[in-house]
Amino acid sequence: MLKIGMCDDNLESLQVVAKLLESEIIEQGLDAEITLITSDQKKIFDAIYNNELDILFLDIDFKTKGKNGIEFAKDLREVNRTFYLIFLTAHQRYVHLSFVVKVYDYLFKPINRAIIEDLVSRLKKDYSRDQNVFLHLSRWKSIQMNSILYIERIGNRSHIITNTNEELTTKSLDTLLNELTSNFKRCHRSYIVNTEKIIGIDRKKGIVILSNNKSCPINNHFNL
């Protein structure tokens, strides 16, 4: 199930959007729920850091509490690059400033049912597509690509590491790279990393930092 967070310093207007969204989620049968509605950026940061949100509706124009939404989004992207970010704003002037934070969409205020209907329809299609990209490990077993953090070659097997477990395949790293989507890159002679899961790079230690306190080596001969 998709977990949705919403953050705006005007909670009254945010509740109106939330009601429209909840209604459309039910109407279109999207497997999602709103789990957090707040004006507190710290609560949002903690939820994004802990991978507790898949979609975030974030106001740009914070007037009284916290950072400007674009600056706050930069902080969020440093710890999590995979969530869907949807900006709420009354001003189109921000559009050209925010490409660096990987925005899924902008909802320009005032937000009506037609806007939410279109958004939910696209989310449903895109999330279904993303979740159904599988890597085939063998004739009998597959794994969702977006669950993979990195892959390590040990001996004659490739160890595929996710947040929660490890899978094995006899396929070589070269073979796997040909089958994986373009966000997977060779970062070391014996490693492939999912670049969408990277939250930091420590060149001094020679590692890429991933979610859930996981990391893998990086070699300067390989460019991410």
Secondary structure, 3 states (H helix, E strand, C coil): CEEEEEECCCHHHHHHHHHHHHHHHHHHCCCEEEEEEECCHHHHHHHHHCCCCCEEEEECCCCCCCCCHHHHHHHHHHHCCCCEEEEEECCHHHHHHCHHHCEEEEEECCCCHHHHHHHHHHHHHHHHHHHCCEEECCCCCEEEHHHEEEEEEECCEEEEEECCCEEEECCCHHHHHHHCCCCEEEEECCEEEEHHHEEEEECCCCEEEECCCCEEECCCCCCC
